């Protein structure tokens, strides 16, 4: 591979990383951070039954069943939920909104600082990847401008 081709590949990879980390920040981490902050301030804690779905809880495939206001509620856990070593049917502590029981998180995740740090970290990864792509673009343009032109 020629050096300019390697630099272009590196630039494309950096842009892809920036796009992925940016999307994760905007569509997963920031909404999760807002939900956790809302539930930390206005949530009601209870015990529910954990149910695994057909995939990872990080992708939003897990549910929890609990009693809210005398009714049985089955709510999906949000995308980004960390449920390591949780078994289907296990009793778990949860926090939910009394006026909207579908908004629920596992109680161990109600750490506003933790979710904000994760959002900032993924955002910084996106910015770092983007700055790498910009730096390589500038380097390529300067190298191309410094080359002697043959006429």
C-alpha positions in Angstrom: 0.0 0.0 0.0 1.3 3.5 -0.9 1.7 6.0 2.0 -1.1 8.2 0.6 -3.4 5.2 0.4 -2.5 4.3 4.0 -3.2 7.9 5.1 -6.6 7.9 3.3 -7.5 4.6 4.9 -6.5 5.9 8.3 -8.6 9.0 7.7 -11.6 7.0 6.8 -11.2 4.8 9.8 -10.9 7.8 12.1 -14.1 9.3 10.5 -15.9 6.0 11.1 -14.9 5.9 14.7 -16.0 9.5 15.2 -19.3 8.7 13.6 -19.9 5.6 15.8 -18.8 7.2 19.0 -20.8 10.3 18.2 -23.9 8.3 17.5 -23.4 6.3 20.7 -23.1 9.5 22.7 -26.1 11.2 21.2 -28.5 8.3 20.9 -27.5 6.1 23.9 -25.4 7.8 26.5 -27.1 11.3 26.7 -30.7 9.8 26.9 -29.6 7.3 29.5 -27.9 10.1 31.5 -31.1 12.2 31.4 -33.3 9.2 32.4 -31.0 8.4 35.3 -30.9 12.0 36.5 -34.7 12.2 36.3 -35.2 8.9 38.2 -32.6 9.9 40.8 -34.6 13.0 41.5 -38.2 11.7 41.1 -38.0 7.9 41.2 -39.7 5.3 43.3 -37.6 2.3 44.4 -39.1 -1.2 44.4 -38.2 -4.8 43.7 -39.0 -6.5 40.3 -38.4 -9.7 38.4 -35.7 -9.5 35.8 -36.3 -11.1 32.3 -33.7 -11.5 29.7 -34.7 -11.0 26.1 -33.3 -12.5 22.9 -30.1 -10.5 23.1 -28.0 -8.1 25.1 -29.4 -5.8 27.7 -27.0 -3.2 26.4 -29.1 -3.2 23.2 -32.4 -2.9 25.1 -33.5 -6.5 25.0 -34.3 -7.0 28.7 -37.4 -6.3 30.7 -38.5 -6.1 34.3 -41.8 -7.0 35.8 -43.0 -5.3 39.0 -46.0 -3.9 40.8 -46.8 -0.2 40.5 -49.9 1.4 41.8 -51.5 -2.0 42.5 -51.0 -3.1 38.8 -48.6 -5.5 37.2 -46.2 -3.6 34.9 -43.7 -5.1 32.4 -41.3 -2.4 31.3 -38.3 -2.6 29.0 -34.9 -1.6 30.4 -33.3 1.2 28.4 -30.6 0.8 25.8 -27.2 0.8 27.6 -28.4 -1.1 30.7 -25.6 -3.0 32.4 -27.0 -6.3 33.7 -24.0 -8.5 34.1 -24.5 -11.8 35.8 -28.3 -11.3 36.0 -30.4 -14.4 35.6 -33.8 -14.7 34.1 -36.4 -14.6 36.9 -34.0 -13.0 39.4 -35.3 -10.4 41.8 -33.7 -7.0 41.3 -34.0 -3.6 42.8 -35.4 -1.0 40.3 -36.2 2.7 40.2 -39.2 3.9 38.2 -41.3 7.0 37.7 -44.6 6.8 39.6 -46.5 8.7 36.9 -44.9 6.7 34.1 -43.9 3.2 35.2 -42.5 2.4 31.8 -39.5 4.6 32.6 -37.4 2.3 34.7 -33.7 1.5 35.4 -31.9 -1.0 37.6 -31.2 0.6 41.0 -27.5 0.0 40.9 -27.4 2.3 37.8 -28.8 5.3 39.5 -25.5 7.2 39.6 -25.8 10.5 37.8 -22.1 11.1 37.9 -21.4 7.6 36.4 -23.7 8.0 33.4 -22.5 11.6 32.8 -18.8 10.4 32.9 -19.7 7.7 30.4 -21.4 10.2 28.1 -18.5 12.6 28.3 -16.0 9.8 27.7 -17.7 8.6 24.5 -18.1 12.2 23.3 -14.4 12.7 23.9 -13.6 9.5 21.9 -15.7 10.9 19.0 -13.8 14.2 19.2 -10.4 12.5 19.4 -11.2 10.4 16.3 -12.5 13.4 14.4 -9.4 15.4 15.3 -7.2 12.5 14.1 -9.0 12.6 10.7 -8.6 16.4 10.5 -4.9 16.2 11.4 -4.2 13.6 8.8 -6.0 15.6 6.2 -4.0 18.7 7.0 -0.8 16.6 6.9 -1.6 15.2 3.5 -2.5 18.6 2.1 0.8 20.1 3.4 2.8 17.2 2.0 1.1 17.5 -1.4 1.7 21.3 -1.4 5.4 20.8 -0.6 6.0 18.3 -3.4 7.8 19.7 -6.4 5.5 20.0 -9.4 6.7 18.5 -12.6 5.6 20.3 -15.7 
